[in-house]
Amino acid sequence: MALPKKIQDQRKDLVDKVVKDIEDGKPFFWDKGHYGKQPRNLLKAIKGEDKYYKGINAMQLAVAARVNGFKDSRWATFKQAEMAGGRVKKGAKGTHIEYWQYTQDVMELNPKTGKKEPVYEVNPDTGERKKKQVVLEHPIVKSYVVFNGDQIEGIEKEQLPVIKQEDKNRNMENMIKNSEAKIFFDELSRNYYSSSKDEIHVIPREKFKTLDNFYATVAHEIAHSTGAEGRLNRETLKNNDGFGNEIYAKEELRAELTSMFLQQRYNVNFDEKHYENHAAYLQSWAQVIKNDPNEIYRAAADAEKAMSYIETRMINKNLTKDKEKSVQKEITLENKAPKRIIKQKITMKIDTQKSKSKERTLTR
């Protein structure tokens, strides 16, 4: 499907920025000012909710934030900024994002009004009434302009997320523990995923300078493993053509983008050293996206799927059960406490009665 020229131009602009960074030897998308702050919608954030921008748009906004020095993770359209009680600063230049519409409301003519109106249908199981939709043969691609929170006046400054070290470690440790590809900490100087054996081999954690560097490296290799045939069945992993070649570079691009998305979501500090370790891949990435600017967008979409897979099947696995056990333990303790109190009260009442009885006896 041919993209509108406006969308193509916006994509080329992003690719040019990324390629220039790579050719200048800058770490790939690395920006220590944005750890733990994945681009998200301003209106939702004000309501205490998180609606994250994903894939292509997450990349577009991450690059725009770095280039312009924005520190706020929140973004909004001009209208959304007004709905939030703010206003876009005079002269502020917005950032283009994409919206892909895959379905469309079914419309029919209302004979009474002479106007087309949406058709509603009722879910027989839930009784819920909703608009009837049809899947489009070709999705509609739209472009929107959003502004960063730093470009909006009249809103409260963003409160930086407080992420406890133990919470961050728990998420990453859960990812490692639940990795579907077995992990061996048996290497001396390299880290890799073997697709033929479905195994990950990395340097032992004590050999890394920081724990975050260890997490970053393992996340990169686990990202590769998500492309296996029994998982996401990713073509760039299955058809790997070896180091230095095009398909190999495409797969590395996907693994590194997955690492970046995990970094943003879980506040893992992937520092410069981590990206220096992947310096050999930089030029091959640059060549791949130069040859086909849309490749970085396909890579972002695949990376989003990989991160979702890691979250669902590894990071969040058993967390619900653990939370339920924790809650149940608290409930049990709470239930036990009142019983002890009641028992004490009953005992006291009996003792009081006995005391009164004794008093009566003595009086007599």
C-alpha positions in Angstrom: 0.0 0.0 0.0 1.4 3.4 -1.1 1.6 5.9 1.8 0.5 9.5 1.3 3.4 11.8 0.3 3.0 13.8 3.6 3.5 10.6 5.6 6.5 9.6 3.4 8.2 13.0 3.9 7.7 12.8 7.7 9.2 9.3 7.8 12.1 10.4 5.7 12.8 13.3 8.1 13.0 10.9 11.0 15.2 8.4 9.2 17.6 11.2 8.2 17.9 12.2 11.9 18.6 8.6 12.9 21.1 7.9 10.2 23.0 11.2 11.0 23.2 10.1 14.6 24.5 6.7 13.7 27.1 8.1 11.2 28.2 10.6 13.9 28.8 7.6 16.2 26.1 8.6 18.7 24.5 5.8 20.8 21.3 4.6 19.2 18.4 6.5 20.8 20.3 6.8 24.0 19.1 9.7 26.2 19.6 9.5 30.0 17.2 12.3 30.5 14.2 10.2 29.6 14.7 6.9 31.5 11.4 5.6 32.8 9.4 8.1 30.8 7.8 6.5 27.7 5.9 9.0 25.6 2.3 9.2 26.8 -0.9 11.1 26.3 -1.3 14.3 28.4 -5.0 14.0 29.0 -4.8 10.5 30.3 -1.7 11.3 32.4 -3.6 14.1 34.2 -6.4 11.6 35.0 -3.7 9.4 36.6 -3.8 6.9 33.7 -1.1 5.9 31.2 -1.8 5.7 27.5 1.5 5.1 25.8 2.4 5.9 22.3 3.6 2.8 20.6 5.9 1.6 17.8 6.4 4.2 15.1 5.0 7.0 17.2 7.0 6.1 20.2 10.2 6.4 18.1 9.0 9.6 16.4 8.4 11.3 19.8 11.5 9.9 21.4 13.7 11.4 18.7 11.8 14.7 18.8 12.3 14.9 22.6 16.0 14.3 22.2 16.5 16.7 19.3 14.5 19.5 21.1 15.6 18.8 24.6 12.1 18.1 25.9 12.0 16.5 29.4 8.3 16.1 29.7 7.0 12.7 28.6 3.5 13.9 27.9 2.2 14.9 24.5 -1.1 16.4 23.3 -2.8 17.8 20.2 -3.7 21.5 20.2 -7.3 20.7 21.2 -6.2 18.3 23.9 -3.9 20.9 25.4 -6.9 23.3 25.7 -9.0 20.5 27.2 -6.3 20.0 29.8 -6.6 23.7 30.8 -3.5 24.8 29.0 -2.4 26.4 25.8 0.3 25.8 23.3 3.1 28.4 23.5 3.3 30.9 20.7 5.6 29.8 18.0 5.9 26.2 19.2 6.5 23.7 16.5 4.6 20.4 16.8 5.7 16.9 16.0 3.9 14.7 13.5 2.6 11.3 14.5 0.6 8.7 12.5 -2.8 7.2 13.1 -3.9 4.0 11.3 -7.6 3.4 11.0 -8.4 -0.3 10.3 -12.2 -0.3 10.8 -15.0 2.0 10.0 -18.5 2.5 11.4 -21.4 1.1 9.3 -23.7 3.9 8.3 -27.2 3.9 6.9 -29.6 6.6 5.8 -32.3 7.6 8.4 -35.5 8.2 6.4 -36.8 10.7 9.0 -33.8 13.0 9.0 -32.4 12.2 5.6 -29.0 11.9 7.1 -26.6 9.0 7.4 -26.3 7.6 11.0 -24.2 4.8 12.5 -25.8 1.3 12.8 -25.8 -0.2 16.3 -25.7 -3.9 17.3 -26.3 -5.6 20.6 -23.9 -8.2 22.0 -26.2 -11.3 22.7 -23.9 -12.4 25.6 -23.5 -9.1 27.4 -26.4 -7.0 26.1 -23.9 -4.2 25.4 -25.0 -1.9 22.5 -22.2 -0.6 20.3 -21.6 0.7 16.9 -21.3 -1.9 14.1 -18.0 -1.8 12.3 -16.5 -3.2 9.2 -12.8 -4.0 8.5 -11.4 -1.7 5.8 -9.8 -3.4 2.7 -7.1 -0.7 2.9 -6.4 1.1 6.2 -6.7 4.9 6.3 -3.5 6.6 7.4 -3.8 10.0 9.0 -1.3 12.5 10.4 -1.7 14.4 13.6 0.4 17.1 15.2 1.2 16.8 18.9 3.0 19.1 21.3 5.2 18.2 24.2 4.3 19.2 27.8 7.3 21.6 27.8 5.6 23.5 24.9 2.3 23.9 26.8 1.5 26.7 29.3 -1.0 26.6 32.1 -0.5 22.9 33.1 1.2 21.5 36.1 4.7 20.3 35.7 5.2 16.6 35.3 5.8 14.6 38.4 8.8 12.3 37.8 7.9 8.7 38.3 9.2 7.2 41.5 10.3 3.7 40.7 11.8 1.7 43.5 15.0 -0.2 42.8 13.4 -3.5 44.1 10.4 -3.1 41.8 12.6 -2.5 38.7 14.8 -5.5 39.6 11.7 -7.7 40.2 10.4 -7.0 36.7 13.8 -7.7 35.1 14.4 -10.8 37.3 11.0 -12.1 36.4 11.8 -11.6 32.7 15.0 -13.7 33.1 13.3 -16.4 35.3 10.5 -16.9 32.8 12.5 -16.7 29.6 11.2 -19.3 27.2 14.6 -19.8 25.8 16.9 -21.3 28.4 19.6 -18.9 29.6 23.2 -20.0 30.2 25.5 -17.7 32.1 28.6 -19.3 30.7 30.4 -16.9 28.3 33.7 -15.1 28.8 33.4 -12.2 26.3 30.3 -12.5 24.2 26.5 -12.7 24.4 24.2 -14.3 21.9 21.0 -16.2 21.1 21.3 -19.5 19.3 18.1 -20.0 17.2 19.0 -23.6 16.3 19.2 -24.6 20.0 16.8 -21.9 21.2 19.4 -21.0 23.9 20.7 -17.7 25.2 24.4 -17.5 26.3 25.6 -14.5 28.2 28.5 -13.4 30.5 27.7 -14.0 34.2 26.1 -11.0 35.9 29.0 -10.5 38.3 31.2 -9.7 35.3 29.1 -6.7 34.3 30.1 -3.3 35.6 26.5 -2.5 36.6 23.3 -4.6 37.2 21.5 -2.4 34.6 24.1 -3.3 31.9 23.4 -7.0 32.7 19.6 -6.5 32.4 20.1 -4.5 29.1 22.2 -7.3 27.6 19.9 -10.1 28.6 16.9 -8.1 27.4 18.5 -7.7 23.9 19.1 -11.5 23.6 15.6 -12.4 24.9 14.2 -10.0 22.3 15.9 -12.1 19.6 14.4 -15.3 21.1 10.8 -13.9 20.7 11.2 -14.2 16.9 11.4 -18.0 17.1 9.0 -20.0 15.0 6.9 -21.2 18.0 6.6 -17.6 19.2 6.3 -14.5 17.0 7.8 -16.3 13.9 9.8 -13.3 12.8 11.2 -13.5 9.3 14.3 -11.5 10.2 15.3 -14.1 12.7 14.3 -17.2 10.7 16.1 -16.1 7.6 19.2 -14.7 9.3 22.0 -14.3 6.7 25.0 -13.8 9.1 26.9 -10.9 10.6 27.4 -7.9 8.4 24.5 -8.8 6.0 21.2 -7.1 5.5 18.7 -9.4 7.2 21.1 -9.8 10.1 21.2 -6.0 10.5 17.4 -5.9 10.4 17.1 -8.4 13.2 19.6 -6.5 15.3 17.6 -3.3 14.8 14.5 -5.1 16.1 16.3 -6.4 19.2 17.8 -3.0 20.0 14.5 -1.2 19.6 12.9 -3.8 21.9 15.6 -3.0 24.4 14.9 0.7 24.1 11.1 0.2 24.6 11.8 -2.0 27.7 14.2 0.7 29.0 11.5 3.4 28.8 8.8 1.2 30.3 10.8 -0.2 33.2 13.3 2.5 33.9 16.4 0.3 33.2 19.4 2.6 32.7 20.9 1.4 29.4 24.0 3.5 29.5 26.5 4.5 26.8 28.6 1.4 27.4 25.7 -0.9 26.5 25.4 0.8 23.1 29.1 0.9 22.5 29.0 -2.9 22.7 26.8 -2.8 19.7 28.9 -0.3 17.8 29.7 -2.8 15.1 26.1 -3.0 14.0 25.6 0.8 13.7 26.8 1.2 10.1 24.8 -1.8 8.9 21.7 -0.4 10.5 22.3 3.0 8.8 22.7 1.3 5.4 19.5 -0.7 5.8 17.3 2.2 6.7 19.0 4.4 4.0 18.1 1.8 1.4 14.5 1.6 2.7 13.3 4.4 5.0 10.2 2.4 5.9 12.3 -0.4 7.4 12.8 1.4 10.7 9.0 1.6 11.0 8.6 -2.1 10.3 11.3 -2.7 12.9 9.5 -0.5 15.4 6.2 -2.4 14.9 8.0 -5.8 15.4 9.8 -4.5 18.4 6.5 -3.4 20.0 5.2 -7.0 19.5 8.4 -8.4 21.0 8.1 -6.2 24.1 4.4 -7.1 24.5 5.3 -10.8 24.3 8.1 -10.3 26.9 5.7 -8.4 29.2 2.8 -10.9 28.9 4.8 -14.2 28.9 7.7 -13.3 31.1 7.6 -10.1 33.1 4.0 -10.4 34.2 3.9 -14.1 34.4 2.8 -15.3 37.9 2.8 -11.7 39.2 -1.0 -11.8 39.5 -0.8 -15.0 41.5 2.0 -13.5 43.7 -0.2 -10.4 44.3 -3.2 -12.6 45.1 -1.2 -14.6 47.6 0.1 -11.4 49.2 -3.4 -10.0 49.5 -4.8 -13.3 50.8 -2.0 -13.3 53.5 -3.0 -9.8 54.5 -6.7 -10.7 54.7 -5.9 -13.8 56.8 -3.8 -11.7 59.2 -6.6 -9.1 59.4 -9.2 -11.9 60.0 -7.1 -13.4 62.7 -6.5 -10.1 64.6 -10.2 -9.4 65.3 -10.7 -12.9 66.6 -7.9 -12.4 69.1 -9.5 -9.1 70.2 -12.9 -10.7 70.5 -11.5 -13.5 72.5 -9.8 -11.0 74.8 -13.0 -9.1 75.2 -15.0 -12.3 76.1 -12.3 -13.3 78.5 -12.4 -9.9 80.1 -16.2 -10.1 80.4 -16.1 -13.5 82.0 -13.4 -12.3 84.4 -15.5 -9.3 85.2 -18.5 -11.4 85.9 -16.4 -13.7 88.1 -15.0 -10.7 89.9 -18.6 -9.4 90.5 -19.6 -12.8 91.7 -16.8 -12.8 94.2 -17.7 -9.3 95.3 -21.3 -10.4 95.9 -20.1 -13.4 97.9 -17.9 -11.3 100.1 -20.7 -8.8 100.7 -23.0 -11.4 101.8 
